[in-house]
Amino acid sequence: MLLKALSIGGCFIVLAGCAAAPPAPLPADLLWQDQAFNYDAALVSVGKRDLFQLDAGLLSKLHDSGIQDSSAQYRLHYLVSILFGPEAKDLPYSAGHSTIAAETWRRKTGDCLSLTVLSYALAKALDMSVQMQEVRVPVVFDRRGNVEFLNRHVNVLVRGAGDLYLIAGSMRSGDVIIDFEPQIASRREGLALSDDGILARFYNNVAAEYLAQGDLTLAYAYFKAAVLADPGYSPSYSNLAQLYTRKGFLQSAEQLLLYAVALNDDADIALRSLHQLLVSQGRESEALKYAEILQARQEKDPYYWLGVGLHHLQEGNYSKAVNALERAQDLTRGFQEVHRYLAIAYWRAGKPVQAKNQLAVLASLMAGDLEFAALGGENQRTP
């Protein structure tokens, strides 16, 4: 799980989005409300160096000359043994809390952002060609109490590492993706993230956790840190708008949401929140425009329909799952996850012939996938 979005009393917040070149900056009086939230920059105790700093004992092992002077393929094997070997205990995924690399290693667990940061830091220490990336995943909300999180996803791409030999055989040479939730979207190259981009996502996640806990002062400090770390990261603005709405700064909240929509095309949460904000003020005719924009976008978005299909699968509504996943199939080609879950939906809906057809399509797509190999301990999991 990469990132989150949360809904508080109907309001939505996103944790992690795509970076883009920003439009003209917002005026400071609309962007910041330092006095109202007792802002102090010192409240943000984690810097960029802290985020990626590894445990000293682990770092000394990585800097061993025998490892540093070895081939890229050997170093990849060594990295995999650290992440998925007995000492790490497969570093299980756990949602709800983002941590710095050293803490993730100590805890031996973390959300996908935390595990991505740790993997990236390890690979950099091993002098590997590596990048963090954000990949699109189905639109699925995770409700916790009165807060609703929309999770996005990050993982690590290692370039030119050579063959990777596992018990099951040899994975393809070239680029390798390390992913701790590889069942969806992990086999594709995504949006490359800079250190500042992932730092902004970390701050955004921490801020959302504080907001869910009702600590508005710390939430504001971390949302501000996210914006300052990466001004092109749109969810920080839409999430900050939810905080402003709580305090009654409605004009600022509206401008932040409009800015988030202008930053990138993947701004459905900002559109939802903007619609809701306008309705709450009795501005139904204005709100309708944004509802129509959102609906039109969703109608053409295979990720939206894949998310709907997964929701129905989990709820046991197999006929509805088939309908949604067929919509996703009509909107895209070569999307392995659509065929995988459509096969499951057909099977559970009592349509074995269609299920087998989908598995045949999936097999042909996987056979032709020569670029990436996904690593992870949960790649056999199904809904």
Disulfide bonds with the S-S distance in Angstrom:
none
